[in-house]
């Protein structure tokens, strides 16, 4: 009987995060101050981030110790299991060995608490009383709510108004974990009041919610802001995923030939793959392929430009060099809400540009088909985001079958889909569609950048 | 740092179920044929159950080997973790050590697959092609759907019509796992057609759905019926829960002074507690207390009669001696749908009657209060059913605090609440209420039994 699950005992959870900045072949590209076009200095971030996190953002130290209090909290659900997908392999009739690292075991159901917990910790250490953040459908807001609850911090979540009213369940979860949840635009901030004055019935947007959360943090000395993906320190916190997977592959007596993760802002992807990339950069392992999967409806890596752009719609942030569709790009309403972002983490973008990461774009119906097969074989209902990585893992396994080739595939199963069953209902009813995304639309939003940012 | 999780490796999962019939001090009370009032013989059950399960229903062998194929499937999610609730202990300021066995890690989110899997297996072995069953909110229907999918069986689920339309998410899950789901009453059976002729707008009931599923199995030679709780073999399949917990307590170097489970039909409760009861019956351990928790709105054990009654509303089943509120009892609409049953497993009832199990009834608002505290400390959103066991565990820990007494408490966390967030929303909004259940209502439904069943 083939072993099905590889469980690490608590004491074997990693005690340090892996920082890929120590090993990457070329240095990271600096963030720029949009006013001066000069690299920003760390102290420009102190009004909204604690120094502990700012230091991690720019550190080039390879291993950064996870504080004991953070380890203690991570043990509520970590290490997470590595599974061998034996039933999926059989259904596909493939000689490939398929593994998945399952982050749906966290209390919020995704990988997001892996960074929410240390972010809450460092803010608590810095004497902060409250954290503000934005959330779309609610996955990040849930993780930060729980983390703040665990460290005795208050948490204010600006939730895009249309999701606040149409997807109430994650709002309920955030309230259960003790957060104040406001529909954005709200009357709590000037940005929100301005938006409501212009349109009292505004449904909000993620860009609007970011502006409110950042303004809230700027306006209150006891309040910081928190971001759930994209930045270096966020990706680094997620490396517990890949580090555990490496130990679990040793238990399995195997090593992946290909590692696959879905990419929204890049934190799930970076967390899973950077420890493997590091082994490659250091020359300890050769030949491993790293695939980053994005939705065909929001193809920043495969169709975007690699250039400087803003992180947010309201242009409050520094300029970052990344793969982008333009910060005014509005992706179609695919169900994988966590992958609907105009840009990509600068580290992931740089690795794509330098050929270390191979990007792949997939349409959503094909992802849900893979998710249905996975439900019927492995049992787990995957989040729509995770189904993108799964789709590519299945395709890799089918290629191996066609070539009658043994291979070991690892994909990141970043979360479960119990709060996405409306999407599955559409799929089963046949009303789920793929969106056509005309190249002209991407060209148009990128062209808008060429006014202010023509230097980039 | 106190150890937080006790994880058994796959190879240490139990390989035999524990059958409490081997050790119980007095023999089990027989089921009766309602027509003759004579004990029923096993062969009367063959039209709807496979012989493998009928033999287990009446066996007095202490250990019954789990077939290899069943173990192989259980390894998709078992062994399940035992957690020490350190954060909850701290929040309560109790000297008690609180442990919970967490069954929410199964793909369907509850303990139900533990019996759905062997039931599907024995039906497959018997050459059955299809299984019919009923489901209320859908927890049992989900588990059987997945199990049938794994063993290549078709599955037809009669789902109470009001839930089919008002709680579509578990219906979606059952369809993802490949089942046909019908709103009951349906036009597929005579019982359904009769009900629709009488009232085309009937919302259905669990009793109606049972009648349809049983009729379906009786009418088709290739189809069997499956029950998700109540019967001896179902409780026995669930003993993997308690057996694993016993091994995990050895890892923890501890042993529970009290074991607490919620009781609907009795399968979660029996699965957790019977292995501990067995140690007590065999004289290997003394002093352990076993608490069975039911909702105050459906108090079969604390306010029902111990007497013969039907399992179902339509009186299609044998007569069973049990704690019952009368098979015509309609419990108020509490959110713990899995605990809304007029009777109780005959084994659990007998242990209550003989003093081995102490029943406790709790109102729902107090259960949700405990669930909120649990979410804020341990992170997990518990199913409303499981919150009943949690409430009593918290009460036990508070008693220990008042008496400044160390004690070890184990409760069964039978499932997560991600599909019950509407109930949590009512709780947070303050609209959740406790139901007054007048003793007269219970007296009335019990009095109805005294016509046909006055002998009992």
Interface residues (C-beta under 8 A of the other chain):
Chain A: X1 X3 X4 X5 X7 X9 X10 X68 X72 X75 X76 X77 X87 X105 X106 X107 X108 X109 X146 X149 X150 X168 X169 X172 X173 X175 X176 X177 X178 X372 X375 X376 X378 X379 X380 X381 X416 X418 X419 X421 X422 X424 X425 X428
Chain B: X1 X3 X4 X5 X7 X9 X10 X68 X72 X75 X76 X77 X87 X105 X106 X107 X108 X109 X146 X149 X150 X168 X169 X172 X173 X175 X176 X177 X178 X372 X375 X376 X378 X379 X380 X381 X416 X418 X419 X421 X422 X424 X425 X428
